[in-house]
Amino acid sequence: MKRVGKIALTILAATFCVDDARATGYFGPSVYLDEGGKNVDASPEFYWELEVKRLSREFHPAEKLVRSKDETQAEADRRTIQSRHTAEADLKDFADALQAGEIKPGDPTKATQQHEAARAVVAQMNNVATATLPDEFSSEFADYHRGALAFRRGQEHWGEARQAWEELLKRPEQDRHYRTVWATFMLGKLGVKLGDPAAVQWFQRTRELAQAGFADSLGMAADSYGWEGRSEWKQEDAAKAAALFLTQLALGDESAVVSLKALVPDREPVESMLNYGAEPEERTKWDSQQKQQQEQKEISKLKEAAQDPLLQRLVTVHILATATSAYFYYGESNNSAGKRAARWLAIIKEANLGQVEDAEYLGWAAYTDGDYKSAAHWLELSKGDMPAALWLRAKLQRRAGKLADAAKSMAKAWQNVRDTAAYTGWVAAPSSVEDENGTYPERGSWTLEQSASGDLGGLRLARGDFVQALDILLKGKLWEDAAYVAERVLTANELKAYVDHQSSTNAPSREKDEVAKLRYLLGRRLVREDHYAEAGPYMRPPYDRVLAKYVKALKDGADNKLSKVERARTLFNAAWLARYDGMELMGTEGAPDGFAESGDFEMPNLARQRRSGVYQQVRYEKNGEQKTTNVPLVLKPSKQELQRLARNKINPDARFHYRLIAGALAIKAAALLPNDSEELADVVNRAGLWVKDRDDKTGNRYFQIIEQRCRKTQIGRAVIEKHWFVDQNGTWSQAQQEAYAALHKELNLNTSPPD
């Protein structure tokens, strides 16, 4: 799946659309249900590596992959490690041969030293070196070393390499137990480099000999599948190469993921990779006639691929892995991805195939192209019970307004899709998962699990199954979407019951982390709803202690037994905590405060979108003109959801809303102080500084208080002269600042208040 950043570069060249949040500099996506829930209507992002692993489970080779424990993916390191691994195997095999009496030198110690010296020369050899091998005891090992040295010296010496290895294979079977497989494999590898079709037979013979009992300490029988596939690819037999590469992958060799891409005729060539046809640099020099010829060649090769069940499936999943995106808008017919999918479907239709494997994936290609009738046709030709088929059925049912049926279908799909091993049949957890352009997960792209969870969670939300929606979104690693349901849709009691139940279960560590975040979200929500006693146990330490200070200050501020000045001072203390620890005490996870992003970004406001029934799409035309359009929601809210949104409002509904709460508390303190006192001016000026960037009207009202009540004070005169609030500390602000720093030091928190 193409990355958002890469897609954006293409779209910006013509027209780029963003929603209201991203227009203000938010780079996502991080909210699956954003932009009216259009992801729920769009095709999910398929990933090349996952799909070819899924196809590879149909292959069951008998061989076993042999890999060094410390082998890495870095090219230079891998070659060094492989060389060391080969040397270790060579030395061990020689030692085993000596111990078993398979070779009988007169002086075993000297023979071993000669063997080690020869291996060292081979390991250090390159095509410009002129070193020669030391004398060795005549054996299969010495024959192999002669061939290996000649091979590494370069093409002009490859004839010598072939001769040495062929001589090795002429030895009696009992004299070549350890190097028969090695020599046979290398003769095949030599054939690949020379473009000799006979390489295929050498690789097949490698596997036969290993199965017959000849030693294969490096797992060359397993490696032979990939090399044989490369030989078939060079001979343009893509069908045979496909089966071989998938067998290689089934063995656990993930390098086949890249090799398989070379079998897709219309894949865009990539520099330094196996490519179908001309290299990228050559293509840049083509004229229009050459480009047209290439297109015709691609069509011809695609027609051949359509006739082979395996190639047909590879082309289909590659199209899905590169063409699927919520960032291509319906109705756009000029993007190459859409054209590619449409062309492939036309070729498949023209082929008039009697039976199609994985027909549901062709259905997804049609769905991606906006041809829902064809999508339904291919779905009916599929087995219907596989995850991709169930998912496609859910999409089509949702489009037909059958939400209950869609939810049932999607729930079945979700059970397998969310588990990569279940979906692909790949038992070992991959170190990385690749799409056409890189690895995931990364910011700006959805994994299959996230897409499936977003779709099912969205359907649960639309149907009013709110607790189930939260559960699915949370388990599907869609935290921001789960937070929306938790903060704005569920009642506080529903959320509390869910959190308490999840906290008592024996869940995996990752899910426990999510539940811990949800507990803290609940604590802050309870603070916003003034349920302070209930909130305490859910707050993340040490903010439970900060909350206790805040609540005491509020209580003392309302205590009529205290003097007005004492009450004002404690209310100002509460205001200070609300301003500088407000995010941690009462900040919303999503909009408007964005605790999930530490307040650094303005997050998409799902509640606003769903209440209004539209989301804003900002479009930048070629001339730079900005156009804002209200686009109807794809995933529409139920009546119950709207009612809950009305009850669960954030008050005030403004970014960093706690700053306005802090300002209001400060003004409440100001009401208890006498006119023209320096303390009054300090408190009101401080309140103004807190709210001036959040709400102009409120700021103006606070300014008027200073004009009316603080004209004779030092801070008041400075404010009136500037016609706005001034960055000055009065005695009360200074005292609060010092107390705040002392509290944070005591609690091992940052002692500097946030901006």
C-alpha positions in Angstrom: 0.0 0.0 0.0 1.4 3.3 -0.9 2.4 5.6 1.9 0.4 8.7 2.6 3.5 10.9 2.1 4.2 9.4 -1.3 0.6 9.6 -2.3 0.5 13.2 -1.2 3.3 14.2 -3.5 1.3 12.9 -6.4 -1.9 14.4 -5.4 -0.4 17.8 -4.6 0.7 18.1 -8.2 -3.0 18.3 -9.2 -5.5 18.4 -6.3 -5.1 17.6 -2.7 -7.9 17.1 -0.2 -7.6 17.2 3.6 -10.1 17.4 6.3 -10.6 20.2 8.8 -7.9 18.9 11.2 -5.3 18.1 8.7 -5.7 21.6 7.1 -4.3 22.9 10.4 -1.1 20.9 10.2 -2.1 17.5 11.6 -0.3 14.8 9.8 -2.0 11.4 10.2 -4.0 9.4 9.8 -4.4 8.2 13.4 -8.2 8.2 13.6 -9.7 5.5 11.4 -13.3 6.9 11.6 -12.2 10.4 10.6 -13.4 12.1 7.4 -16.9 10.9 7.8 -15.8 7.3 8.3 -14.9 6.9 4.6 -12.4 4.2 5.5 -15.4 2.0 6.3 -16.6 2.4 2.7 -13.1 2.1 1.1 -11.1 -1.0 0.3 -8.6 -1.9 3.0 -4.9 -1.7 2.5 -3.6 -5.0 1.3 0.1 -5.8 1.8 2.3 -7.7 -0.6 4.2 -9.6 1.9 1.1 -10.8 3.8 -0.6 -11.9 0.6 2.4 -13.8 -0.9 2.9 -15.5 2.5 -0.8 -16.5 2.3 -0.2 -18.0 -1.1 2.9 -19.8 0.0 1.1 -21.9 2.6 -0.1 -24.1 -0.3 3.5 -25.3 -0.8 4.9 -28.0 1.5 8.6 -28.7 0.7 10.4 -31.4 2.5 13.6 -29.4 2.8 14.6 -27.3 5.8 16.0 -23.8 5.7 19.4 -23.4 7.3 20.3 -20.0 8.6 23.0 -18.6 10.9 21.5 -17.3 14.2 23.1 -13.9 13.8 22.2 -13.4 10.2 20.8 -10.0 9.5 19.0 -8.1 6.7 21.8 -5.6 6.1 23.4 -6.5 2.8 27.1 -6.0 3.8 26.7 -7.7 7.2 24.7 -10.6 5.7 27.5 -11.4 3.2 30.1 -11.3 6.0 27.9 -13.6 8.2 27.2 -16.0 5.3 30.9 -16.2 4.5 31.7 -17.0 8.2 28.8 -19.5 8.3 30.2 -21.2 5.2 33.7 -21.4 6.7 32.4 -22.8 9.9 30.4 -25.5 8.1 33.4 -26.3 5.9 35.7 -26.8 8.9 33.1 -28.9 10.8 32.4 -31.1 7.8 36.1 -31.8 7.4 36.5 -32.6 11.1 33.4 -35.0 10.9 34.9 -36.7 7.8 38.2 -37.3 9.6 36.4 -38.6 12.7 34.2 -40.9 10.6 37.1 -42.2 8.7 35.7 -41.0 5.4 39.0 -39.4 4.6 42.3 -40.8 5.8 45.3 -38.5 5.4 48.6 -39.7 6.7 48.9 -36.7 9.0 45.4 -35.6 10.1 46.7 -32.5 12.0 48.6 -31.3 8.9 45.7 -32.0 6.6 43.4 -30.0 8.9 45.9 -27.1 8.9 46.0 -27.2 5.1 42.2 -27.3 4.9 41.9 -24.3 7.1 44.5 -22.4 5.2 42.8 -23.2 1.9 39.4 -22.1 3.3 41.0 -18.8 4.4 42.3 -18.1 0.9 38.9 -18.8 -0.6 37.2 -16.5 1.9 39.5 -13.6 1.1 39.6 -14.1 -2.6 38.0 -11.7 -5.1 38.2 -11.2 -8.8 41.4 -9.1 -8.7 43.4 -11.3 -6.3 46.1 -13.6 -7.6 46.7 -15.8 -4.6 46.9 -19.5 -5.0 45.7 -22.4 -2.9 48.1 -24.1 -0.6 48.7 -27.8 -1.1 45.9 -29.9 0.3 45.3 -33.6 1.0 43.6 -34.9 -2.1 39.9 -35.2 -1.3 36.4 -33.9 -2.2 37.2 -30.9 0.0 40.3 -30.0 -2.0 38.3 -30.4 -5.3 35.6 -28.1 -3.9 38.1 -25.5 -2.8 39.7 -25.4 -6.3 36.3 -24.7 -7.8 35.3 -22.1 -5.2 38.6 -20.2 -5.7 38.2 -20.1 -9.5 34.5 -19.1 -9.1 35.4 -16.2 -6.9 38.2 -15.0 -9.2 35.7 -14.0 -11.9 34.1 -15.0 -15.1 37.3 -15.8 -17.0 38.0 -18.5 -14.4 34.5 -20.1 -14.3 35.5 -22.8 -16.7 38.1 -23.9 -14.2 35.4 -23.9 -11.5 33.1 -26.1 -13.5 35.9 -28.5 -14.3 36.9 -28.8 -10.6 33.3 -29.4 -9.4 32.6 -31.9 -12.2 35.7 -33.8 -11.3 34.5 -33.9 -7.7 31.3 -35.5 -8.8 33.2 -38.2 -10.8 34.7 -39.5 -7.6 33.1 -42.7 -6.2 30.0 -41.9 -4.1 31.7 -43.0 -0.9 34.5 -40.5 -1.5 32.2 -37.4 -1.9 29.6 -37.6 0.8 30.2 -34.1 2.1 30.7 -32.0 -1.0 28.4 -33.6 -3.6 25.5 -31.3 -2.7 27.7 -28.2 -2.5 29.3 -28.9 -5.9 26.0 -29.6 -7.6 24.4 -26.5 -6.2 27.3 -24.3 -7.3 27.2 -25.7 -10.8 23.6 -24.6 -10.9 24.5 -21.2 -9.6 27.2 -20.9 -12.2 24.7 -21.8 -14.8 22.4 -19.0 -13.7 25.2 -16.5 -14.0 26.0 -17.7 -17.5 22.3 -17.8 -18.5 22.5 -21.6 -19.1 19.0 -23.3 -18.9 20.8 -26.4 -17.6 21.0 -24.6 -14.3 17.5 -25.8 -13.6 18.5 -29.4 -13.7 21.5 -28.8 -11.5 19.2 -27.3 -8.8 16.7 -30.2 -9.1 19.6 -32.6 -8.8 20.8 -30.8 -5.7 17.6 -31.6 -3.9 17.6 -35.2 -5.1 21.1 -35.8 -3.8 20.3 -34.2 -0.4 17.3 -36.4 -0.2 19.4 -39.4 -1.1 21.5 -38.8 2.0 24.5 -36.7 0.9 25.5 -34.1 3.4 23.8 -30.7 3.1 25.3 -28.7 6.0 24.4 -25.3 4.5 20.8 -26.1 3.5 21.6 -25.8 -0.2 18.7 -28.0 -1.1 16.3 -25.4 0.4 18.3 -22.6 -1.2 18.0 -24.2 -4.6 14.3 -23.3 -5.0 15.1 -19.6 -5.1 18.0 -20.0 -7.5 16.0 -22.3 -9.7 13.3 -19.7 -9.7 15.7 -17.1 -10.8 16.9 -19.3 -13.6 13.3 -19.9 -14.8 12.7 -16.1 -14.6 15.7 -15.4 -16.8 14.2 -17.9 -19.3 10.9 -15.9 -19.0 9.0 -18.9 -17.6 7.2 -16.8 -15.0 4.7 -19.6 -14.1 7.5 -22.0 -13.0 9.4 -19.3 -11.3 6.3 -18.4 -9.3 5.9 -21.8 -7.9 9.6 -22.0 -7.0 9.7 -18.6 -5.3 6.6 -19.4 -3.3 8.2 -22.7 -2.2 11.3 -20.8 -1.2 9.0 -18.5 0.9 7.2 -21.5 2.4 10.5 -22.7 3.7 10.9 -19.4 5.5 13.2 -17.5 3.2 11.6 -14.1 3.1 13.9 -12.8 0.3 11.4 -14.5 -2.0 8.9 -11.7 -1.1 11.0 -9.4 -3.3 11.8 -11.9 -6.0 8.1 -12.6 -6.6 7.6 -8.9 -7.5 9.6 -9.5 -10.6 6.9 -11.8 -12.0 4.3 -9.1 -12.2 4.4 -7.8 -15.9 3.0 -4.3 -15.3 4.8 -3.6 -12.1 6.6 -0.3 -12.1 10.4 -1.1 -12.2 12.4 -0.3 -9.1 16.1 0.5 -9.3 18.5 -2.2 -7.9 15.7 -4.9 -7.9 14.7 -7.7 -10.2 12.4 -6.0 -12.8 10.2 -7.3 -15.6 11.7 -5.8 -18.7 13.7 -2.6 -19.1 15.3 -0.9 -16.1 14.0 2.5 -14.8 16.8 4.6 -16.2 16.3 3.1 -19.7 12.6 3.8 -19.6 13.1 7.5 -18.9 14.7 7.8 -22.3 11.8 6.2 -24.2 9.7 8.1 -26.7 5.9 7.8 -27.0 6.2 4.9 -29.5 8.5 2.9 -27.2 6.1 3.5 -24.3 3.2 2.2 -26.4 5.2 -0.8 -27.4 5.9 -1.5 -23.7 2.2 -1.2 -22.9 1.3 -3.7 -25.6 4.0 -6.1 -24.3 2.6 -5.7 -20.8 -0.9 -6.5 -22.0 0.4 -9.6 -23.8 2.2 -10.8 -20.7 -0.8 -10.1 -18.5 -3.0 -12.2 -20.8 -0.5 -15.0 -20.4 -0.6 -14.5 -16.6 -4.4 -14.6 -16.6 -4.2 -18.2 -17.9 -2.0 -19.4 -15.1 -3.8 -19.7 -11.7 -0.7 -18.8 -9.7 0.4 -15.8 -11.7 -3.2 -14.6 -11.9 -3.4 -14.5 -8.1 0.0 -12.8 -7.9 -0.9 -10.0 -10.3 -4.2 -9.5 -8.5 -2.7 -9.1 -5.0 0.0 -6.9 -6.4 -2.6 -4.6 -7.8 -4.4 -4.5 -4.5 -1.1 -3.9 -2.6 -0.3 -0.9 -4.7 -3.6 0.5 -5.8 -5.8 0.5 -2.7 -6.0 3.8 -0.9 -8.6 5.9 0.8 -6.7 8.8 -0.6 -7.8 8.1 -4.1 -11.3 9.6 -4.4 -14.2 8.0 -6.0 -14.9 9.3 -9.5 -11.3 9.9 -10.3 -10.6 7.9 -13.5 -7.2 9.5 -14.3 -5.0 7.8 -11.7 -2.8 5.0 -12.9 -3.8 2.7 -10.1 -7.4 2.7 -11.1 -6.6 2.2 -14.7 -4.4 -0.7 -13.8 -7.1 -2.5 -11.9 -9.7 -1.9 -14.6 -7.3 -3.2 -17.3 -6.6 -6.4 -15.3 -10.3 -7.1 -14.7 -11.0 -6.6 -18.4 -8.2 -9.1 -19.3 -9.6 -11.6 -16.8 -13.1 -11.2 -18.3 -11.8 -11.6 -21.8 -9.9 -14.8 -20.8 -13.3 -16.4 -20.0 -11.9 -18.6 -17.3 -13.9 -21.6 -16.1 -12.7 -21.4 -12.6 -10.8 -18.7 -10.7 -8.9 -19.3 -7.5 -9.3 -16.5 -4.9 -12.1 -14.9 -6.9 -12.9 -12.6 -3.9 -9.6 -10.8 -4.5 -10.7 -10.0 -8.0 -13.8 -8.7 -6.3 -11.7 -6.4 -4.2 -10.0 -5.1 -7.4 -13.4 -4.3 -8.8 -14.5 -2.8 -5.5 -11.4 -0.6 -5.5 -12.3 0.6 -9.0 -15.8 1.4 -7.8 -17.5 -1.4 -9.8 -19.6 -2.8 -7.0 -21.7 -5.0 -9.4 -18.6 -6.8 -10.6 -17.3 -7.0 -7.0 -20.5 -8.9 -6.1 -20.1 -11.1 -9.2 -16.6 -12.2 -8.2 -17.7 -12.7 -4.6 -20.3 -15.1 -5.7 -17.7 -17.1 -7.6 -15.5 -17.4 -4.5 -15.7 -20.0 -1.7 -17.3 -17.2 0.3 -16.1 -18.3 3.7 -12.5 -17.0 3.6 -11.6 -13.8 5.5 -11.2 -11.6 2.4 -14.6 -12.9 1.0 -16.4 -12.3 4.3 -14.9 -8.8 4.5 -15.9 -7.9 0.9 -19.4 -9.3 1.7 -19.6 -7.0 4.7 -18.6 -4.0 2.6 -21.3 -4.7 0.0 -23.9 -5.4 2.7 -23.1 -2.1 4.4 -23.5 -0.3 1.1 -26.9 -1.9 0.7 -27.9 -0.7 4.1 -27.9 -4.1 5.7 -25.9 -3.1 8.8 -26.8 -6.2 10.9 -25.8 -8.6 8.1 -22.6 -6.5 7.5 -21.7 -6.7 11.2 -22.1 -10.5 11.3 -20.0 -11.0 8.1 -17.3 -8.6 9.4 -17.1 -10.2 12.8 -16.3 -13.5 11.1 -13.6 -11.9 8.9 -12.2 -10.0 11.9 -11.4 -13.2 13.8 -8.9 -14.3 11.2 -7.7 -11.0 9.8 -6.6 -9.6 13.1 -4.3 -12.6 13.6 -1.5 -12.4 10.9 -0.6 -16.1 11.5 -4.2 -17.2 10.9 -4.6 -15.1 7.8 -1.3 -16.0 6.1 -0.6 -19.4 7.6 2.8 -18.0 8.5 3.6 -19.5 11.9 6.8 -17.5 12.7 6.1 -13.8 13.5 7.7 -11.7 10.8 10.3 -9.2 11.8 8.8 -6.7 9.4 5.8 -6.7 7.0 6.4 -5.1 3.6 4.1 -3.5 1.1 5.3 -2.4 -2.3 7.1 0.6 -0.9 8.4 -0.4 2.5 7.4 -1.8 5.8 4.5 -1.3 8.2 3.2 -0.4 10.6 4.2 3.2 10.4 2.3 6.5 10.9 0.1 7.2 7.9 -1.0 3.6 7.0 -3.3 1.0 8.4 -2.4 -2.6 9.0 -5.0 -5.2 8.0 -5.8 -5.7 11.7 -6.5 -2.0 12.1 -8.6 -1.8 9.0 -10.7 -4.8 9.9 -11.1 -3.6 13.5 -12.0 -0.1 12.2 -14.6 -1.5 9.9 -16.1 -3.8 12.5 -15.9 -1.1 15.2 -17.5 1.4 12.9 -20.4 -1.0 12.1 -20.9 -1.7 15.8 -21.0 2.1 16.4 -23.5 2.7 13.6 -25.8 0.0 15.0 -25.6 1.4 18.6 -23.6 -1.5 20.0 -21.4 1.0 21.8 -19.5 -1.1 24.3 -18.8 -3.7 21.6 -17.5 -0.9 19.4 -15.1 0.2 22.1 -13.9 -3.4 22.7 -13.2 -4.0 19.0 -11.4 -0.7 18.4 -9.3 -1.1 21.5 -8.3 -4.6 20.6 -7.6 -3.5 17.1 -4.9 -1.0 18.1 -7.1 2.0 17.1 -6.6 3.9 20.3 -7.9 7.3 19.1 -11.1 5.8 17.8 -11.6 3.8 20.9 -11.0 7.0 22.9 -13.8 8.8 21.0 -16.3 6.0 22.0 -15.1 6.0 25.5 -15.1 9.8 26.1 -18.1 10.9 24.0 -20.4 8.0 23.4 -20.4 5.6 26.4 -22.0 6.8 29.7 -19.5 7.2 32.5 -21.0 4.1 34.2 -20.7 2.0 31.1 -17.1 3.0 30.7 -16.4 2.3 34.4 -17.9 -1.1 34.2 -15.9 -2.0 31.1 -12.6 -0.7 32.6 -13.2 -2.5 35.9 -13.9 -5.8 34.1 -10.9 -5.5 31.8 -8.6 -4.7 34.7 -9.7 -7.9 36.4 -9.0 -10.2 33.4 -5.7 -11.9 32.6 -5.0 -10.1 29.3 -1.8 -10.0 27.3 0.7 -7.2 28.3 -0.2 -5.0 25.3 -3.9 -5.1 26.0 -3.1 -4.4 29.7 -1.2 -1.2 28.5 -4.3 -0.2 26.6 -6.6 -0.8 29.5 -4.2 1.3 31.7 -4.6 4.1 29.3 -8.3 3.7 29.3 -8.4 3.8 33.1 -6.6 7.1 33.0 -8.9 8.4 30.3 -11.8 7.5 32.6 -10.2 9.2 35.6 -9.9 12.5 33.6 -13.5 12.2 32.3 -14.8 11.8 35.8 -12.9 14.9 36.8 -14.5 16.8 34.0 -17.9 15.6 35.2 -17.0 16.7 38.8 -17.0 13.1 40.2 -13.8 13.7 42.0 -14.1 11.0 44.6 -14.7 8.4 41.9 -11.9 9.8 39.7 -9.0 9.3 42.2 -8.5 5.6 41.9 -8.4 5.8 38.1 -5.8 8.6 37.9 -2.3 7.9 36.8 0.1 8.5 39.8 1.2 10.9 40.9 -1.7 12.9 39.4 -4.0 11.3 41.9 -2.2 13.4 44.5 -2.3 16.5 42.3 -6.1 15.9 42.0 -6.4 15.7 45.7 -4.7 19.2 46.0 -7.0 20.5 43.3 -10.2 19.2 45.0 -9.1 20.5 48.4 -8.5 24.0 46.9 -12.0 23.9 45.3 -13.5 22.8 48.6 -11.8 25.5 50.6 -12.7 28.1 48.0 -16.4 27.3 48.7 -16.0 27.3 52.5 -17.9 30.4 53.8 -16.1 29.9 57.2 -12.9 31.2 55.6 -12.3 34.8 54.9 -12.9 36.1 51.3 -9.1 36.6 50.8 -8.4 33.0 52.0 -11.1 31.7 49.7 -9.7 33.7 46.8 -6.2 32.4 47.4 -7.3 28.8 47.4 -9.4 29.3 44.3 -6.5 30.8 42.6 -4.5 27.8 43.6 -7.1 25.6 42.0 -7.0 27.8 38.9 -3.2 27.4 38.7 -3.4 23.6 38.9 -6.1 23.6 36.3 -4.0 25.7 34.0 -0.7 24.0 34.3 -1.7 20.4 35.2 -5.1 20.6 33.4 -4.1 18.3 30.6 -3.2 15.6 33.1 -6.2 16.2 35.3 -9.0 16.7 32.9 -7.7 16.8 29.3 -9.6 14.9 26.7 -7.8 12.1 24.9 -9.1 13.2 21.5 -10.6 16.5 20.5 -10.6 19.2 21.7 -7.5 18.8 23.9 -5.5 15.9 22.2 -4.0 14.2 25.2 -3.2 11.3 22.9 -0.8 13.6 21.0 0.4 15.4 24.2 -1.5 18.5 23.0 1.0 18.9 20.1 -1.6 18.5 17.3 -5.2 19.5 16.9 -6.9 16.2 16.5 -9.9 15.4 14.2 -13.1 16.2 16.0 -15.3 13.1 15.4 -18.0 14.4 17.7 -18.4 17.6 15.8 -18.4 15.7 12.5 -21.0 13.2 13.6 -23.3 15.9 15.2 -23.2 18.0 12.1 -23.5 15.2 9.6 -20.7 16.5 7.5 -16.9 16.8 7.5 -14.9 19.5 5.9 -12.7 18.7 2.9 -10.2 21.3 1.9 -9.1 21.2 -1.7 -6.2 23.0 -3.2 -6.4 23.5 -6.9 -3.6 23.8 -9.4 -3.6 27.6 -9.1 -3.2 27.3 -5.3 -6.8 28.3 -4.6 -8.3 26.8 -1.5 -11.8 25.4 -1.6 -13.7 24.0 1.4 -16.5 21.6 0.9 -18.9 20.0 3.4 -19.0 16.3 2.6 -21.8 14.1 4.0 -20.7 11.4 6.4 -20.3 7.9 5.0 -20.8 6.2 8.4 -23.9 7.9 9.8 -24.6 8.1 13.5 -27.6 6.5 15.1 -30.2 8.5 17.0 -28.8 7.0 20.2 -25.3 8.1 19.4 -26.4 11.7 18.7 -28.3 11.8 22.0 -25.3 10.6 23.9 -23.1 13.2 22.1 -25.5 15.9 23.3 -25.2 14.6 26.9 -21.5 14.1 26.9 -20.4 17.5 25.7 -17.0 19.0 26.6 -17.7 22.3 28.3 -16.3 24.5 27.1 -15.8 22.8 23.7 -12.5 24.5 22.8 -8.9 23.3 22.4 -7.2 23.2 25.8 -10.6 23.7 27.4 -9.0 23.4 30.9 -7.3 26.8 30.3 -10.8 28.4 30.1 -11.8 26.5 33.3 -8.6 27.9 35.0 -9.6 31.4 33.8 -13.1 31.0 35.2 -11.8 29.8 38.5 -9.4 32.8 38.7 -12.3 35.2 38.0 -14.3 33.5 40.7 -11.4 34.2 43.0 -11.3 37.8 41.7 -14.9 38.3 42.7 -13.9 37.8 46.4 -11.1 40.5 46.3 -11.5 44.2 46.8 -11.3 46.7 43.9 -7.9 48.2 43.0 -6.0 45.7 45.1 -2.7 44.4 43.6 -3.9 40.9 44.2 -7.0 41.4 42.1 -5.1 42.8 39.2 -2.6 40.0 39.4 -5.3 37.3 39.4 -7.4 38.9 36.5 -4.3 39.6 34.4 -3.2 36.0 34.9 -6.6 34.7 33.9 -6.4 36.9 30.8 -3.0 35.5 29.8 -4.5 32.0 30.1 -7.5 32.5 27.9 -6.5 35.2 25.4 -5.4 32.6 22.8 -8.4 30.4 23.4 -11.4 32.7 23.4 -11.3 36.4 22.3 -14.7 37.2 23.8 -13.7 35.8 27.2 -10.4 37.6 27.0 -12.2 40.9 26.2 -14.5 40.4 29.2 -11.5 39.9 31.5 -9.8 43.0 30.1 -13.0 45.0 30.9 -12.8 43.8 34.6 -9.3 45.3 34.8 -10.5 48.5 33.2 -13.4 48.7 35.7 -11.8 47.4 38.9 -8.0 47.7 38.7 -7.2 51.1 37.2 -5.2 52.2 40.3 -2.9 49.2 40.4 0.5 48.8 38.9 -0.5 45.8 36.7 -3.8 47.4 35.9 -2.2 50.5 34.5 0.2 48.4 32.4 -2.6 46.4 31.0 -4.7 49.5 30.1 -1.7 51.2 28.5 -1.0 48.1 26.4 -4.7 47.5 25.7 -4.1 43.8 26.5 -2.7 41.6 29.2 0.9 41.8 30.3 3.5 39.2 31.2 4.0 40.3 34.8 3.9 38.4 38.0 2.2 39.8 41.0 2.8 38.5 44.5 0.1 35.8 44.3 1.3 34.5 40.9 4.8 34.4 42.2 3.7 32.5 45.2 1.7 30.0 43.1 4.6 29.5 40.8 6.9 28.6 43.7 4.3 26.3 45.2 3.8 24.6 41.9 7.5 24.0 41.5 7.8 22.6 45.0 4.8 20.3 44.5 6.2 18.9 41.3 9.6 18.5 42.8 8.0 16.5 45.6 6.2 14.3 43.1 9.3 13.9 40.8 7.5 15.8 38.0 8.8 18.5 35.7 9.1 21.7 37.8 8.6 24.1 34.9 5.0 24.8 34.0 4.0 24.0 30.4 3.5 26.9 27.9 
